Amino acid sequence: MKLYEFGFTRSIRARWTLQELGVDFEAITINLRAGEHRSPQYLAINPAGKLPALIDGDLVLTESAAIVLYLAEKYGKFLPADAPGRAEVNKWMLFTVTELEQPLWRIAKNRNLYPEAQRLAADIPLAGQDFRAMAEVAEKHMQGRTFVAGNSVTVADFVLAYTLDWANEVQLLDRSPQLVAYMERMYARPKAPKRIAQLRAALAG
Ligand SMILES: N[C@@H](CCC(=O)N[C@@H](CS)C(=O)NCC(=O)O)C(=O)O
C-alpha cells in the first residue's frame, strides 16, 4: 500500500488511520511547495493534483474521507458494525469536511494560496463566523462524550481531530473548550500523528 502525502496536509487523516491500524505502508512525499503535485506522473494518480492519494493493488483512491472509510472497511476496524452506527460516523465525517473544513479552506486560500491580487480579505472574517457557528454545534455535541460517534473510536475521530488542529492553528478554537480537550485527547493516543505545528516547523527547518 502506498500513501502519497505531504507534511501537515489532509494526508495526515490517512496516515493517522494507517498508523492506528498498524498497517505497513510506503509513504511517498509529493512536495507541494516544489509543485510536484502538478507533475504528469502525479496527475496520472490524481487528476485533481491534490493530496492524499492511496494506492492499494489496483485501487487508486483519492479524497481523504474516502480513504479512511476504505481502510476502516478493509481492516474491519474503527467503524461500527451496525447501519445506524455507520450512519453516525458518515454524518460526522461529512459535517467535518463540509461545515468545518470548508470555512478553514476559504481562510487558507484567501490568506496564502490564491494569487495575491485575487485574495478576498473580507471573506476571512465571514469564513471565521461560519466556522464558529458550526463549531458550536460540535461543541455541544461533545459535552459528556469521549468520541464523536458512538462509544468507541472511529475514523470520524481521526478526521475531526485533524480538522480541529487546523482550526486551532488559525485561532478559531478559543470558544470551544470541549473541542480543544477532545482534540488533545485524540492527539495523546500512542499512534496519533504529529500536530500540524510540529510538522510545519519540521518543513520550515
Ligand atoms: N477534498 C480533498 C482535498 C484535498 C486537498 O485539497 N489537498 C490539498 C493539501 S491539504 C492539496 O493537495 N492542495 C494542492 C492544490 O490544491 O493545488 C481531500 O480531502 O482529500
The ligand as an ORCA input file, in Angstrom:
! r2SCAN-3c Opt
* xyz 0 1
  N     -11.200     17.022     -0.621
  C      -9.811     16.657     -0.746
  C      -8.972     17.908     -0.614
  C      -7.515     17.624     -0.861
  C      -6.685     18.898     -0.871
  O      -7.145     19.980     -1.226
  N      -5.419     18.724     -0.513
  C      -4.503     19.848     -0.520
  C      -3.496     19.699      0.611
  S      -4.308     19.722      2.172
  C      -3.743     19.853     -1.820
  O      -3.275     18.824     -2.259
  N      -3.636     21.019     -2.433
  C      -2.897     21.200     -3.632
  C      -3.640     22.105     -4.582
  O      -4.831     22.393     -4.321
  O      -3.038     22.523     -5.569
  C      -9.424     15.621      0.318
  O      -9.952     15.693      1.432
  O      -8.614     14.718      0.041
*
